[in-house]
């Protein structure tokens, strides 16, 4: 899926926009960008109706599946996150 991403600081201040291709496998997803590929790994949730399915990537990001067409990558090192909205 082609996705548009809004990049913000962890406190929520807008930084800019980005885009990526997201390959969704329901229990995991991949974010494909020109210079980087992020693999979420197996997403976990005790109860996905109450808790967001999440995983920590090998790069140390928190990957979250917010819905069937919304995904989030949190980068604590850069103090920022990106929420991707896919069509």
FENBEL-V360674 format. One record per pair of residues at least 24 apart in sequence whose ideal C-beta (glycine too) atoms are under 10 Angstrom apart, sorted by the first residue. I is the first residue (numbers start at 1). J is the second residue. D is the distance in whole Angstrom. If there is no record, write none. Layout:
I_J_D / I_J_D
This chain:
1_29_10 / 1_68_10 / 1_69_7 / 1_71_9 / 1_84_9 / 1_85_10 / 1_86_4 / 1_87_7 / 2_84_10 / 2_86_7 / 2_87_6 / 3_31_8 / 3_32_10 / 3_69_8 / 3_70_9 / 3_71_7 / 3_82_10 / 3_83_10 / 3_84_4 / 3_85_6 / 3_86_4 / 3_87_7 / 4_82_10 / 4_83_10 / 4_84_7 / 4_85_6 / 4_86_8 / 4_87_8 / 5_31_9 / 5_33_9 / 5_71_9 / 5_72_9 / 5_73_8 / 5_81_10 / 5_82_4 / 5_83_7 / 5_84_4 / 5_85_8 / 5_86_10 / 6_81_9 / 6_82_7 / 6_83_6 / 6_84_8 / 6_85_8 / 7_73_10 / 7_75_9 / 7_78_9 / 7_80_6 / 7_81_7 / 7_82_5 / 7_83_9 / 8_79_10 / 8_80_6 / 8_81_6 / 8_82_8 / 8_83_8 / 9_78_9 / 9_79_6 / 9_80_5 / 9_81_8 / 10_74_8 / 10_75_9 / 10_76_8 / 10_78_9 / 10_79_5 / 10_80_7 / 10_81_6 / 11_79_8 / 11_80_10 / 12_81_9 / 13_79_10 / 13_80_9 / 15_78_9 / 15_79_10 / 15_80_6 / 15_81_10 / 15_82_9 / 16_80_10 / 16_82_10 / 17_82_9 / 18_82_6 / 18_84_8 / 19_84_8 / 20_71_9 / 20_73_9 / 20_82_8 / 20_84_6 / 20_86_9 / 21_84_10 / 21_86_9 / 22_65_10 / 22_69_9 / 22_70_10 / 22_71_6 / 22_73_10 / 22_84_6 / 22_86_6 / 24_65_8 / 24_68_8 / 24_69_9 / 24_71_8 / 24_86_8 / 26_53_9 / 26_65_8 / 26_68_9 / 27_53_8 / 27_55_10 / 27_65_9 / 28_53_9 / 28_55_7 / 28_63_8 / 28_65_9 / 29_53_10 / 29_55_9 / 29_63_7 / 29_64_10 / 29_65_7 / 29_71_6 / 29_73_10 / 29_84_9 / 29_86_10 / 30_63_10 / 31_57_9 / 31_61_9 / 31_63_8 / 31_71_7 / 31_73_6 / 31_82_8 / 31_84_7 / 33_82_10 / 38_63_7 / 38_73_6 / 38_75_10 / 38_82_10 / 39_63_8 / 40_64_8 / 40_65_8 / 40_71_8 / 40_73_8
